[in-house]
Amino acid sequence: MALMINDNCTACDACKPACPNEAIAVGDPIYVIDPLRCTECVGAHDEPQCKLVCPADCIEVNPEFEETPEQLQEKYQSLHG
């Protein structure tokens, strides 16, 4: 599943540099995660790095993008060749 940022985001910028897929962007007023680029860090790390660094605990599963670990791995490989 891809992740998403909820309204509790403080726009602190901790998550953006932590994302290996460059899936996080500055939004208005909160940051946003591109579900087509988010792999929950599958392929790069053991757990989502954005969730680890988020002080507001505002990153959650995006229910509109259900994917298996295998699909997330395929997505990561297509993004990184």
WOTA-V679564 format. One record per run of one state. SS is the DSSP state (alpha for helix, beta for strand, coil for the rest). FROM is the first residue (numbers start at 0). LEN is the number of residues. If there is no record, write none. Layout:
BEGIN
SS FROM LEN
SS FROM LEN
END
This chain:
BEGIN
coil 0 2
beta 2 3
coil 5 10
alpha 15 3
coil 18 5
beta 23 2
coil 25 6
beta 31 2
coil 33 15
alpha 48 5
coil 53 5
beta 58 3
coil 61 7
alpha 68 12
coil 80 1
END
